[in-house]
Amino acid sequence: MKTQMPGGAGAQHHQHSRPGADSHSIITLNRVSRDFGRLQALAPLDLEVGAGRVLGLLGPNGAGKTTLMSIMACELAPSTGTVTVGGTTVTDTSAARRARRRLALMPQRPASVPGFSALDTVEYAAWTKGLPTRGRRETCMNALDRVGLAAQAKRPLRTLSGGMVQRVHLAAALVSRPALLLLDEPTVGLDPAQRIAFRALVEELEDTATVLATHLVEDVRALSDEIMVLDAGQVRFRGNTAELEVQVSPDAPGDNQLERGYMSVLSQEQS
Ligand SMILES: Nc1ncnc2c1ncn2[C@@H]1O[C@H](COP(=O)(O)OP(=O)(O)OP(=O)(O)O)[C@@H](O)[C@H]1O
């Protein structure tokens, strides 16, 4: 039942108790780093996320969140270190392909095919994950139903609101019942009610290891068992919500204690 982040403060502590959740590791990163030319986008880090656990990844622009998500999605090779997803250590392209079948990434800006309907979009995702043809349509409709869009299944994406399109992409990510779900800024464009509904959906995923990269401290507070703060490719903080809240320095800006804790962690490291 715990997200293990070696070396992390409070790695043993967790906020949400998820009955039925399994503790085995779904993703393990061992000394993973990434350079782009002379820029170190990600300094070496270890991390592990277990089934039924949510890791919140916070950091300002350019922190390395998307780089880390792409590495976890086995779409970007690390410069050093190893990635293991669902027991498969990614050593070559065929291992990466196998690992990708166990995971789903909802990217920051998911690509939408203009002529595709909501259902086409989810069916395409199901096809890329190798879901059997038999029963695929029904599985896809169920995924759309889960995000409240069954009635819009046949509508072209271009006729849906931004928030609806976001939910279609979430359905596409969930359709393969991934062991690892990677969500990059998933609530951008959602209104408050949709954001709350979205959080409820993530909370239901008891067997899935979820990583949520975001700027929104509120989403992290609501969902995460563990929090990792990245800045300029470095891990600035690891722990749980309560531990981030007590990091507050007297003049830290922010609307709430967690946001002030987050801002304090960032400013401490910059000074
Ligand atoms: N393909 C690339 N080539 C060169 N530099 C890159 C590449 N991808 C990312 N970077 C650089 O790596 C650093 C980390 O970028 P990344 O997109 O991972 O940050 P982020 O935390 O996701 O930021 P944001 O919140 O703005 O999306 C940045 O300095 C970025 O310019």
The ligand as a Gaussian input file, in Angstrom:
#p B3LYP/6-31G(d) Opt

LIG

0 1
 N       13.671000      17.702000     -26.697000
 C       14.316000      18.615000     -25.982000
 N       15.444000      19.184000     -26.444000
 C       16.125000      20.111000     -25.728000
 N       15.736000      20.549000     -24.509000
 C       14.624000      20.018000     -23.998000
 C       13.853000      19.040000     -24.699000
 N       12.775000      18.700000     -23.916000
 C       12.880000      19.433000     -22.801000
 N       13.976000      20.227000     -22.841000
 C       14.430000      21.132000     -21.785000
 O       14.484000      20.385000     -20.573000
 C       14.030000      21.171000     -19.479000
 C       12.851000      20.470000     -18.797000
 O       11.704000      20.545000     -19.654000
 P       10.313000      19.825000     -19.323000
 O        9.422000      20.027000     -20.511000
 O       10.580000      18.450000     -18.884000
 O        9.802000      20.685000     -18.084000
 P        8.356000      20.759000     -17.427000
 O        8.570000      20.673000     -15.948000
 O        7.461000      19.746000     -18.036000
 O        7.879000      22.217000     -17.819000
 P        6.390000      22.766000     -18.167000
 O        5.674000      22.824000     -16.869000
 O        6.701000      24.112000     -18.743000
 O        5.789000      21.831000     -19.158000
 C       13.677000      22.533000     -20.044000
 O       14.780000      23.386000     -19.859000
 C       13.441000      22.258000     -21.508000
 O       13.734000      23.387000     -22.287000

